[in-house]
Amino acid sequence: MLPILHIGPLAVQTPGLLLLLGLWFGLELAERHAVMKKQEPGKLYNLVLISLIAGILVARLGYAAQYPVAFLKSPLGLFSLSPQMLNPEAGLLAAIITCLIYIQRSKLPHWPTLDLLTSLLAVLAVAQGLAHLASGQAYGTPSDLPWSIELFGALRHPTQVYEILIALIILAVVWPAQVNPLEKRIYAQPGVRLLLFLGLSAAARIFLEAFRGDSLFMLGGLRQAQIIAWLVLALCLWQLGKRLSPRETPGD
Amino acid sequence: MRSRRIYTFFSLTVLMISAGWIFFSRALPGASGSEDFPIARPGFLAPDFTLTTLQGESVQLKDLRGRTVILNLWASWCPPCRAEMPALQRVSQDYPPDELVILAVNLTSQDSREAAAQFAQENNLTFPILLDESGVVGALYQTSALPTTFFIASDGTIREMIVGGPISEALLRAQVNQLTGEVR
């Protein structure tokens, strides 16, 4: 765990730094993917940048809307750099909507463009695992397994390590390269790369959430994240089935 | 057609196994989201301590259960710590003491009692300035950078931890609104 990186007089938040590195590397990979697919990498870069800015702005406004009295008394707080003052759900929704609007208005091909973004999302998933490892967030439940790690006063499941390993496997599955055996077999079908990434990530979350010590619970002791991930998985399986079956029908 | 049937069977199997796993891994009745031993991390009980104020009064964290507590670890030589104190003072004035308590723990082992007292006087700070002369609280709260601020709910659980500063006044108010709202 290394939440703060001391560089001379500067104290840098390591998780934020790792996420920024993930964004940079993910964009590089997505742009390379765009070149491979003969699409314009510049437009992809703009798409990500605009969606990101819209996401951050709406996340901050969403947070301010949650606590209007706090921001009325201190309106300059709207411009604070504090990452705690964000509403992630509102930000994610705004980023998705902005992304779709940009694709529509720039006349980019819908599903192939979303497939290009998969490379960025897969790298960000690895970076998020590393950020969790650095900050200690997403920690595991107490456990006495031989590979348990000492964290916060107990031996625990190394959930952050599980998260990184699974994210790396998923990244390998969706990696944009001709040597990837799935490239010609199924990724030729638009949307399959994104849906496979989302489906695998949802399945991983359902499995890993069970070992987390910081889950949010719902009625009946069910874990909120698992329920959402199950719904995403169901949606992905349904959409994947629709996209893959027309190719297979003639051979049957 | 056959491969479509195989895919449907595969999908349903995956969804059923997942649903089974979700049910199997649910929390047992009586289990809570937070762990009931003290560690200076969100989701855990705030480690207890007793310190004396600049005026010589003794304050124990455990005695403040039932109220929202902002625990701010600071030193007078740290510029962001100095910058955020006026915001803490303004917030403390807006809430009655039976709802919100602000404890500013001066890491006196890395600072001095005189410097802390002078800073408090210059800025008219009315909330308790606690003196951590042995460095025990700094170590207990694993202070890796200054300032560090903990938001502690009325049940003694740490809800949020902000490392670095100066902390935004809006964030202070939002966190306090949320925590005091839970009590009401």
Chai-1 contact restraints between the chains, C-beta under 6 A:
chainA,res_idxA,chainB,res_idxB,connection_type,confidence,min_distance_angstrom,max_distance_angstrom,comment,restraint_id
A,I4,B,S144,contact,1.0,0.0,6.0,A-B,restraint_1
A,I4,B,A145,contact,1.0,0.0,6.0,A-B,restraint_2
A,A11,B,A145,contact,1.0,0.0,6.0,A-B,restraint_3
A,Y67,B,A174,contact,1.0,0.0,6.0,A-B,restraint_4
A,Y67,B,N177,contact,1.0,0.0,6.0,A-B,restraint_5
A,A70,B,A170,contact,1.0,0.0,6.0,A-B,restraint_6
A,A70,B,R173,contact,1.0,0.0,6.0,A-B,restraint_7
A,A70,B,A174,contact,1.0,0.0,6.0,A-B,restraint_8
A,A70,B,N177,contact,1.0,0.0,6.0,A-B,restraint_9
A,F71,B,A170,contact,1.0,0.0,6.0,A-B,restraint_10
A,S74,B,E169,contact,1.0,0.0,6.0,A-B,restraint_11
A,S74,B,A170,contact,1.0,0.0,6.0,A-B,restraint_12
A,G77,B,S168,contact,1.0,0.0,6.0,A-B,restraint_13
A,G77,B,A170,contact,1.0,0.0,6.0,A-B,restraint_14
A,S80,B,S168,contact,1.0,0.0,6.0,A-B,restraint_15
A,S82,B,S168,contact,1.0,0.0,6.0,A-B,restraint_16
A,S82,B,L171,contact,1.0,0.0,6.0,A-B,restraint_17
A,Q84,B,L171,contact,1.0,0.0,6.0,A-B,restraint_18
A,M85,B,L171,contact,1.0,0.0,6.0,A-B,restraint_19
A,F152,B,I39,contact,1.0,0.0,6.0,A-B,restraint_20
A,F152,B,R41,contact,1.0,0.0,6.0,A-B,restraint_21
A,G153,B,I39,contact,1.0,0.0,6.0,A-B,restraint_22
A,I206,B,S18,contact,1.0,0.0,6.0,A-B,restraint_23
A,A210,B,S25,contact,1.0,0.0,6.0,A-B,restraint_24
A,D214,B,G43,contact,1.0,0.0,6.0,A-B,restraint_25
A,F217,B,A27,contact,1.0,0.0,6.0,A-B,restraint_26
A,G221,B,R26,contact,1.0,0.0,6.0,A-B,restraint_27
A,G221,B,A27,contact,1.0,0.0,6.0,A-B,restraint_28
A,L222,B,R26,contact,1.0,0.0,6.0,A-B,restraint_29
A,Q226,B,I22,contact,1.0,0.0,6.0,A-B,restraint_30
A,W230,B,S18,contact,1.0,0.0,6.0,A-B,restraint_31
A,A234,B,L15,contact,1.0,0.0,6.0,A-B,restraint_32
A,L237,B,S11,contact,1.0,0.0,6.0,A-B,restraint_33
A,G241,B,Y7,contact,1.0,0.0,6.0,A-B,restraint_34
A,S245,B,R4,contact,1.0,0.0,6.0,A-B,restraint_35
A,E248,B,S3,contact,1.0,0.0,6.0,A-B,restraint_36
A,D252,B,M1,contact,1.0,0.0,6.0,A-B,restraint_37
A,D252,B,R2,contact,1.0,0.0,6.0,A-B,restraint_38
A,D252,B,S3,contact,1.0,0.0,6.0,A-B,restraint_39
